[in-house]
Amino acid sequence: MGWGLTACQSEPATEPLAQHGPRASALTLEREATGPYYAGTTERFRADWPEAQMATVRWSASGGTLEMLGERVAWTLPTAGNASLTATVVTTGGEEVTGTWNFQVSAPEFPETAPNHPQAVAPTAVALDSSGATLSPHCELAFDASGTGHIAYVEQTHPTLWYATWDGTTWTRQVVQSMGPSGKLEFVTHDLGLAVAPDGTPHLLYAMGPGIFMYATLVNGSWVRERIPDLGSPREFAVIALDPSQGYRPTVAGQVTVTVSGVQYSRIAIATRTAANTWTTSNITLSATSNQRLAGEMLFDNTGRLYIPWQWTASSPPTTGVLSLKGTSVQSVRLDTQVPYLSGYGDPALHLAMAWGEPNHLLLRAEAVYVDIALAPEFVSSVATASWIEAAPSLTAGDLTYAQGKPYIVHSHAGHVELVTVGASGSWAYTELSTIPTLPDLYVGAASMSVAVRPTTQTAHVCYPANGTILFQ
């Protein structure tokens, strides 16, 4: 949530004095967003009266339209000028208090230049590639701290890894890796990962064939490309994340095969880039005689602790969980015992998208389910709760991020690309972005679509495949 206002206050960026009612100073108003108020946009607020338990809340406004649900309201702002919002609260004891808040509403700006104002999604979709080439149905999207957009995708016509940046108006793209007289029978496949440091430095992970994983980054305007050793088995995938406690040092996770008493098992492998063209690798073993597989994205916290989803195939159906890794300390928590939905997935059907929520909350998208893990001081005691996103048995393609106090989810649902977030009522709000053909079967690690929120505007943006190209919206 954003800052709160009492009923004796105006919005800080404006001067008009608020109206007062009896004991109005007891009321507070919480706003989801920050920054200026723009005509025609929708602001979301919540009323609170700490002194007593509220039974009902009535809302009114000097203009615009209201969507009300108890103590929450979504207010579509009127035309530019002075405007007011009023809440009348009745407590369970029958006491009534009214408070009014005054606002200065500004003329609307183009959404991309309206600072810190949340938009549901950019209004139009644009194709990233106009060459007519067929693109792989996968993309990765991220924003840096300055609001520059970064996208990576793969061309299939002549296998090429492309990287592009967006200044709010124009995409500028360049080749990271393509085919040439290298003396190697290798070419870029659709396995793809992108992580961007706050200063805008891109870190890309991609495959040059089964089990051959590469890393690329920009150094003084030129691409540095490195092969990541001892990472990846044929037909497997890998993911990348940056460690903020080590200057946003890249770390990659993949899968390898080990032999125990003559029997081969899968293990999650970790590769950390400690210097240019220098990688330190290690394997994680949760059980010596079972397959442990990577089950989606991974994230670092600010202390350098790494969180990785996994599946353990010693049981049927497989066990699903998240492990926590820092140095040589490994802890793990099972999710399938807390979220029964996850117990029905066979290896390797499950792909978990991950994002940081409120402090000490790790969020996951597991196809049709949204999972919120409240992290405990001892990770093994962490508690997971789950909510349905869709009443559908399977939503294979999708991604998750979190901004302005709520999650943003993009997924493919019944041939449609949908953006899902939390509306004023506290329920899921669905926005259809595009109608697309059924997406092809994808590796569990493939980033078929991606969602990110631009920090300078709080606008949600997505990239997704459609008709042989990649669209950005």
Buried (B, 14 or more C-beta within 10 A) or exposed (E): BBEEBBBBBBBEEBEBEBBEBEBBBBBBBBBBBBBBBBBEBBBBBBBBBEEBEBBEBEBBBBBBEEBBBBBBBBBBBBEBEEBBBBBBBBBEEEBBBBBBBBBBBBEBEEBBEBEBBBBBBBEEBEBBBEEEBBBBBBBBBBBBEEBBBBBBBBBBEEBBBBBBBBEBEEBEBEEBBEEEEEEEEBBBBBBBBBBBBEEBBBBBBBBBBEBBBBBBBBEEEEBEBBEBEBBBBEEBBBBBBBBBEBEBBBBBBBBBBEEEEEEEBBBBBBBBBEEEEEBEBBEBBBEEEBBBBBBBBBBBBEEBBBBBBBBBBEEEBBBBBBBBBBEEEBBBBBBBEBBEBBBEBEBBBBBBBBBBBEEEBBBBBBBBBBBBBBBEEEBEEBEBEBEEBBEEEEBBBBBBBBBBBBBBBBBBBEEEBBBBBBBBBEEBBBEEBBEBEEBEEBBBBBBBBBBBBBBBBBBBBBBBBBEBBBBBB
